[in-house]
Amino acid sequence: MNTELSRFNKLVKKQDEIYHRCAKKAGVTDTQFWVLYALCEKEKGLCQNTFCENWCFSKQTVHTAVANLEKQGLVCLVYAEGSHKQKDILLTDAGKQFCAQHIEKLVQAEQSALQALTKEERDMFSSILERLIRCMENELL
């Protein structure tokens, strides 16, 4: 295997491991962690389908994660405005406390890490990663 490719994949996995450790430390699964992370970004609820599309998770995986978060009292489901089918995921008060304790700390670390790069480096990194993903999609899909 190409050593450049191997290095890149190891770095991606290392970043994944950081998020996995954060989820484990918080006592939730990786998927539950990402649902909560996404909810922390929103002031309103989050549609499960939109989450699945934007965060690249299967509907079944997210449904299971949300059901378990609901049992833990961290989220609740409410019908989306104007809908009798689609439900939005909302943080409960306990969920907001969870996010303040676990997610916001991670977001601050992410922001500090990004600020260690110059604006040009951040822009270049995003552009290169987006291009790499597009190229991989074109090759594989």
C-alpha positions in Angstrom: 0.0 0.0 0.0 1.1 3.5 -0.7 2.8 5.0 2.4 1.2 8.4 1.7 -2.2 6.8 1.6 -1.4 4.8 4.7 -0.3 8.0 6.6 -3.4 9.8 5.6 -5.7 7.0 6.7 -3.9 6.6 10.0 -4.4 10.3 10.7 -8.1 10.1 9.9 -8.5 7.1 12.2 -6.5 9.0 14.9 -9.0 11.8 14.7 -11.9 9.3 14.8 -10.4 7.8 17.9 -10.3 11.2 19.7 -14.1 11.5 19.1 -14.7 7.9 20.1 -12.8 8.5 23.5 -14.9 11.6 24.1 -18.1 9.6 23.5 -16.9 6.8 25.7 -15.9 9.1 28.5 -19.4 10.7 28.3 -21.0 7.3 28.6 -22.7 7.3 25.1 -22.1 5.5 21.8 -20.4 7.3 19.0 -23.7 7.8 17.1 -25.4 9.1 20.3 -22.5 11.5 20.7 -22.8 12.9 17.2 -26.6 13.3 17.6 -26.0 15.3 20.7 -23.2 17.3 19.1 -25.4 18.2 16.2 -28.2 19.2 18.6 -25.8 21.5 20.5 -25.3 23.5 17.3 -29.1 24.0 16.9 -31.3 26.3 18.9 -34.3 24.5 17.6 -34.9 20.8 17.1 -33.2 18.6 14.5 -35.0 16.5 12.0 -33.7 12.9 12.1 -33.7 12.6 8.3 -31.7 15.8 7.9 -29.3 14.6 10.5 -28.8 11.3 8.6 -28.2 13.1 5.3 -25.9 15.8 6.7 -23.9 13.5 9.0 -23.8 10.4 6.9 -25.5 8.0 9.3 -28.1 5.4 8.4 -31.6 6.0 9.5 -31.8 2.8 11.4 -28.6 3.6 13.4 -29.9 7.1 14.2 -33.3 5.8 15.2 -31.7 3.4 17.7 -29.4 6.0 19.0 -32.2 8.6 19.5 -34.5 6.0 21.1 -31.7 5.2 23.7 -31.1 8.9 24.2 -34.8 9.4 24.8 -34.8 6.5 27.4 -31.8 8.3 29.1 -33.9 11.5 29.3 -31.4 13.5 27.2 -33.7 14.1 24.2 -37.4 14.1 23.4 -39.2 13.8 20.1 -41.9 16.3 19.0 -43.8 16.6 15.8 -42.2 19.0 13.4 -44.1 22.2 12.9 -46.9 21.5 10.4 -46.3 17.8 10.2 -48.1 14.8 11.6 -45.4 12.3 10.6 -42.0 13.9 10.9 -40.6 14.4 14.4 -37.8 16.6 15.5 -35.2 15.7 18.1 -34.9 18.2 21.0 -32.6 18.4 23.9 -34.2 18.1 27.3 -32.8 20.1 30.3 -30.7 17.0 31.2 -29.5 16.9 27.5 -28.5 20.6 27.7 -26.6 19.9 30.9 -24.9 16.9 29.2 -23.9 19.1 26.2 -22.5 21.8 28.5 -20.5 19.2 30.4 -19.2 17.0 27.5 -19.9 18.5 24.0 -19.0 22.2 24.6 -15.6 21.2 26.1 -14.9 19.3 22.9 -16.1 22.2 20.7 -13.8 24.6 22.6 -10.9 22.2 22.0 -11.7 21.9 18.3 -11.9 25.7 18.0 -8.6 26.2 19.8 -7.0 23.6 17.5 -8.3 25.3 14.4 -7.1 28.7 15.7 -3.6 27.3 15.9 -3.8 27.3 12.1 -3.8 30.4 10.0 -6.9 31.4 8.2 -5.2 30.5 4.9 -4.2 27.0 6.4 -7.8 26.4 7.5 -9.2 27.4 4.1 -6.7 25.3 2.3 -7.3 22.3 4.6 -11.1 22.5 4.0 -10.7 23.0 0.3 -8.3 20.0 -0.1 -10.4 17.7 2.1 -13.6 18.7 0.1 -11.7 18.0 -3.2 -10.4 14.7 -2.0 -13.9 13.6 -0.9 -15.4 14.6 -4.3 -12.6 12.7 -6.1 -13.2 9.6 -4.1 -17.0 9.8 -4.7 -16.4 10.2 -8.4 -14.1 7.1 -8.4 -16.3 4.9 -6.3 -19.9 6.0 -7.0 
